[in-house]
Amino acid sequence: MKFRSTHAKKPQRIYACKTYAAFGKKHCTQHRIDFDVLYNLVLEKIRECAATALADSKTLADKLFNNRLAEQNQQCENLERTLAKDEARAELLEKMVLKLYEDMLAGTVSEGNFNLMLAKTQKGAGGAASQNCQKPQISG
């Protein structure tokens, strides 16, 4: 969103779509929100959160902790999925190298070609680095 003023008789401060302003109607629809409306909505939400914090700080702290815990769990799940893909890729590359070696021994592939293909295969395996993910622990 881009902050600007309208060019009307009574100018208004608005946030307008940055994509529409830059590229026109072929890329985005014209949409905007009045600055005062957005300001009041944000201020209302801040006041609501502040009132909740003052009224029941324990509940708010628990809610924040649980939200952070959920984010950490999601990050761990994403890392575990990435690790599983990387491990599968490493296993596939290992099988390819073994097959390539067997082909070299059988005389199907020359030693020069074997070394070239081995270097390419090992270069492809370089991207499969594992990351350590520790599940967050709840302390009570």
C-alpha positions in Angstrom: 0.0 0.0 0.0 1.2 3.5 -0.8 0.3 6.5 1.3 -0.9 9.5 -0.8 -3.5 12.3 -0.9 -6.4 12.5 -3.3 -6.7 15.3 -5.8 -10.4 16.1 -5.0 -11.9 19.4 -3.9 -11.6 18.1 -0.4 -8.3 16.1 -0.4 -8.2 12.9 1.7 -5.2 11.0 3.0 -5.4 7.4 1.8 -3.5 4.2 1.4 -3.8 3.0 -2.2 -2.7 -0.2 -4.0 0.9 0.2 -4.9 0.7 -2.3 -7.8 -2.3 -0.5 -9.3 -0.5 2.8 -9.0 2.6 1.4 -10.7 1.2 -0.8 -13.4 -2.5 0.1 -13.8 -5.7 -1.9 -14.2 -4.1 -4.7 -16.2 -2.2 -5.9 -13.1 -4.5 -5.1 -10.2 -7.8 -3.6 -9.2 -8.1 -0.1 -7.8 -8.5 -0.5 -4.1 -7.7 1.9 -1.2 -8.5 2.6 2.4 -9.0 6.0 4.0 -6.1 6.8 6.4 -8.4 7.8 9.2 -10.4 4.6 9.0 -7.2 2.5 9.1 -5.8 4.6 11.9 -8.9 4.1 14.0 -9.0 0.4 13.4 -5.4 -0.1 14.4 -5.8 2.2 17.5 -8.9 0.2 18.5 -7.0 -3.1 18.2 -4.1 -1.7 20.3 -6.5 -0.5 23.0 -8.2 -3.9 23.0 -4.9 -5.7 23.4 -3.7 -3.3 26.1 -7.0 -3.8 28.0 -6.6 -7.5 27.8 -3.0 -7.3 29.1 -4.0 -5.1 32.0 -7.0 -7.2 32.9 -5.5 -10.7 32.7 -1.8 -10.7 32.1 -1.4 -14.4 32.9 -3.8 -15.4 30.2 -2.1 -13.1 27.7 1.3 -14.5 28.6 0.0 -18.0 28.1 -1.5 -17.1 24.8 1.8 -15.5 23.6 3.7 -18.5 24.8 1.4 -20.9 23.0 1.6 -18.9 19.8 5.4 -18.9 19.9 5.4 -22.7 20.7 3.1 -23.3 17.7 5.5 -21.3 15.4 8.5 -23.2 16.7 6.7 -26.5 16.1 5.8 -25.5 12.5 9.4 -24.5 11.9 10.6 -27.9 13.2 8.1 -29.7 11.0 9.3 -27.7 7.9 12.9 -28.5 8.7 12.1 -32.2 9.2 10.4 -32.3 5.8 13.4 -30.6 4.2 15.8 -33.0 6.0 13.7 -36.0 4.8 13.9 -34.8 1.2 17.6 -34.1 1.5 18.2 -37.6 2.9 16.2 -39.2 0.1 18.2 -37.2 -2.5 21.5 -38.3 -0.9 20.3 -41.9 -1.0 19.4 -41.6 -4.7 22.8 -40.0 -5.5 24.6 -42.8 -3.6 22.7 -45.4 -5.7 23.6 -43.5 -8.9 27.3 -43.4 -7.9 27.2 -47.2 -7.2 25.6 -47.9 -10.6 28.1 -45.6 -12.3 31.0 -47.4 -10.6 29.6 -50.8 -11.7 29.3 -49.5 -15.3 32.9 -48.3 -15.1 34.0 -51.8 -13.9 32.0 -53.4 -16.6 33.7 -51.2 -19.2 30.4 -49.5 -20.2 31.8 -46.1 -19.0 35.4 -44.9 -19.4 37.3 -43.9 -16.4 37.5 -40.3 -17.6 33.7 -40.2 -18.0 33.3 -41.9 -14.6 35.4 -39.2 -12.9 33.4 -36.4 -14.7 30.0 -37.8 -13.8 31.2 -38.6 -10.2 32.2 -35.0 -9.8 28.8 -33.8 -11.1 27.0 -36.2 -8.8 29.0 -35.1 -5.8 28.4 -31.5 -6.6 24.6 -32.2 -6.6 25.0 -33.9 -3.1 26.6 -30.7 -1.7 23.2 -29.0 -1.3 21.9 -31.7 1.0 22.9 -30.3 4.4 21.1 -31.3 7.5 19.9 -28.8 10.0 19.3 -29.5 13.7 15.8 -29.0 15.0 15.1 -29.3 18.7 11.4 -29.4 19.7 10.7 -26.6 22.2 10.0 -27.8 25.7 7.2 -26.5 27.8 8.3 -25.2 31.1 5.7 -24.6 33.6 
